[in-house]
Amino acid sequence: MSSPFPGMNPYLEHPDLWPGVHHYLISEIARFLSPQLRPKYRVAVEVRMYESSDELVLVGIPDVMVKSRNKVTDSNLTNVAVATPTIEPIRVQIPMPLTIKEGYLEVREVGTEAVVTTIEILSRANKRSGKGRETYEEKRNHILETRTNLVEIDILRTGKPMEFFGNNLESHYRILVCRGNCRPYGDLYAFNLQDRIPVFALPLRGGDVEPALDLQALLNAIYEVYGYDLVVDYSQNPIPRLSEEDGAWADSLLRDRGLR
C-alpha cells in the first residue's frame, strides 16, 4: 500500500518509527546516488558516536529474596529480637549515559578520499537541547568552515530547527543545500505537510553533472517495501500532533482514502 500523503507522512515521525525510517533513508540515498557518481566519486556511510544522558534509561532492580543454605530448626532459633523496618524503600529511575550512534553520508573523491559533500538527515536528538544537538552543531560548524558542500535534511516537525539568518520563514520541514563556494549563503527549501518534498540537485565540484535527489520517491518506496502501512494506525492522531488546521486537512485526506 502506498503512503496516503502527497509529501512527508507525519505518522513516520513517531519516535518508535523514525529511527528505522532514518536508517532506511540513508541506505536508499546511498544506493540511489552511488551508480550516478561513479567513477569519480563514491558514497560512504559514516557513523557519529557520542555519549548522552539526555535520555532516561530505566535500571531494572529485581526483587531480592535471601535464602539460607541451612535448614531452620527449633535449635537454630534464638531469643534475639529482630527490628521490623518502618520505612519502605522507593524504587527510583536512574539516568544512565547512552552511546548514541547517528548515521550520515559523505560523497568522497575516489583516489584522494577528499570529502566533497556531507549529507545529514536530522534526528530528534539533533533538534532538542542537550548533547545530541551540541555534537551535531559542532560538526555542522566544522563543515561550514571548510569548502565541503552540506546537505541538511530536516523532515521532523518536533524540536527546534537549525539556525538560519536573513529570513523569518516558518515551515514544517526544510532542506538546506549549502555549497562550499557560496558561503555564507545557502539554498533553503522550506515546505509543509501538504507539499510534495522538493527535488534538489546534489552539490558536487564545479563542472560536474549533479544528480537530482528525489527524497519523496525514496520515502514512498521505503513506506511500501518495509510495510509501514501494516504498523501505522491512521484512526489515531500522529505523534507529534498536528495543529487544528493541519489535523482537519489530514482527516479529510485520510477519509477520502478510506483510512478513517
N, C-alpha and C positions, 0 to 999 in steps of 0.2 A: 504494500500500500504506500502511495506517495504522501509526502507531507502536505497537509491541507493549507499551509500558509504560503503566500506568494514570496515571502522573504524569509527572514530568520524565524524559526519556530520557537516561540518563547518557552515552550514546555521542555526544550532541550537545555534550558538554563538551570533546571532543577539541580541543586547541589549533589544529588545522588547520581545524576546522569551526565553532568557536564565533564567530569574527569575523563570518562570514556569518549565523549564527543571530541574533546580536546586532543586526545591521543589519536583517534581515527583521522581527524582533520590534518594533523601534522603529517601522518603517514600518507594520506591521499594527496596532499600538496607536493610532497617529495616524489611520489610515484608519477604524478602528472607532469612535473617540471623536468625531471631527470632526462627523459629522451629528447626533450626540446633544447636542452642546454649542452648536450654532448656535441663535439668532443672537447670544447674549450673549458666548460665548467662542469662541476659535479655538485650534487646536493647532499650535504652532510646533516644528519640528525644529531643534535647535541643535547646534553642534559645539564641543567643548572641545579646545584645542590646547596642547601643551607639548612641550618637547624633553627627551629622556631618553637616557641612555647605559646604562640598566639592561640593555638587550638588546644582545647582541653581534652586530655586523654584520661579515661577512667582507669584507675588502677584497681583491679579486682582483688578483693580481700575475702578469701574463703572463710566459711565458718570453721572454727577450730574446736576440736574435742580432744582433750588429753586422756589417753588410756594408759593404765598401769599394766606393766607386764606381770605383776604379781597378783595372784588371786586374793581377794579380800576375804578374810575370815574374822571370826569374833576375836581371835587372839591378836589380830593386827590393829584392832580399834584401841584408841587411847582416849583419855579424858581431855585432850587438848581442844579448846574451843576454836572454831573457825569463824572469822568475821564474815558477815554477809555484805557484799558490795552494795553501797547505797546509791552510787552514780553509774548509770549505764553509759558505755562509750557510744559515740555518734559516728556513723560511717561518713567519711568525707571524700571529696573528689580532689585529687592532687594534679596540678598542671605538670605535664611531663614534656620535655623537649622532643620534638619530632624532626626527623630528617626528611625534608621536603625535596622532591625531585620534579623539576619542570622542564619539559622538552621544548626545543625551538629548532629552527633550521638555519643553516648557513650555506650560501652559494659560494663555493670556493673555486679559484682558478686552478685548473689541472696543471701540475708541474711545480708551481710555486706554493700552492695551498693558501694563497692570499684570500682573505675573506672579502668578497665583493659586495654581498648583500646579506643582511640578517633579517629573518622573518620571525616575528614574535606574535603569538596568539595569547592574549592576556588571560590570566586565571583569576579566580575570585580573590586569592591571596594578594595578587598584584594591585587590586583595586580597593583595599582597605588598609587602615593604619596598622603598622607592625613590621615584622622582619621581612615578610614577603614583598611588600611594596618598597621598603628601603633597599633590599637586594636588587630588585628589578630597576629601580630608578638609578642606582649606581651603575648598573650595566648599561642602561639607556644613555646616561650622560657620557659614559666612556665611548660608546659608538658615535655619538654626536660630536665628539671631539676629534674624530677621525674622518677619513674620506669614504668610509663604508656606508653604503645605502642602508636605510632602515625601512622595513615594512612592519607596521604595528597594527594588529587586527584586534578590535575590541567589539565583540558581539555578545557582551553581557550587560544587562541593564543595572545589575547590582553594583554597589560601590561607587567610588569617586573616580571619574575619568582622569587620564593623564593630562598634564598641563600643556596648554597651547596659549599663544598670545595673538592679539590682533583681531579677535572676534568674540562675540558673546553668544555664539550659536549653541543651542542645546538640541540634542538628538538622543534617541535611544541607543544607537550604535554608531561606530566610527571606524574608519580605516585611514591610517596616516602613511603616506608614501613620501619619504624624505630622502632626496638624492644627495649624495656626498658633495657634489659640485654646486649645490644650490643653497647651502647653509647661509643664513639661518631659516630659510623658507622651506616649506613642505606642502604637499597637496593633501588636503583633508577631505575625505569622502564621508559626509555626515548623512545618515539615513535613519528611518524609523521603522517601526514594526510593519507598517502597511507597504513598505517599499521592497522591491527586489534588491538583493545585495549587489552593489555596483561592481562591474568588471573593471579591472585596472591592469596597466602594464607593469610587469616586474622590472624594476630598475636594474640595469647592468652597467657595464662600462660604455663610454661613448662610442657610437658607431656599431654596436651590436644590436641584432634583432631582439626585441624584448617581447617575450611571450605574454599573452593576455591571460590573467588569472581569474577564473570564474568560480568564486567561492560558493555561489548559490548552487551551481551544478554539482560541486563536490559534496556539499552538505546534503543535498537531496539524495545523492547516491548513498551516502552514509546512512541516512534515515531508512532507506529501502533495504539495503544489503544487510544491515545489522538489526533489522526488525524492531525499530523503535516504536512502530505502531502497536506492537504487542505489549509494550510496557507503559505507554502514555495513556492516562485516563483523561479524556477530553471532557468528561462530565464535571471534572473539578477545575478550579482556577489554577493557573500556572504559579509557580514559585520562582522568583518574586512575583507578587500580584501585579496586575495591570491597573492603570488608572481607570476611573469610571468610564471615560470616553473610549479608551482603547479596549477595555473589557467588553463594552457594548458592541464594538466593531468585531472583536474576536468571537463573541457569542453568536452574532448574526452569520459570520462566515462558517462557523462550525455547524450551525443548524442547517445552513444551505447544503452542507456536505453530508448531512445525516449523522453527524457525530455527537449531536446532543438532542 
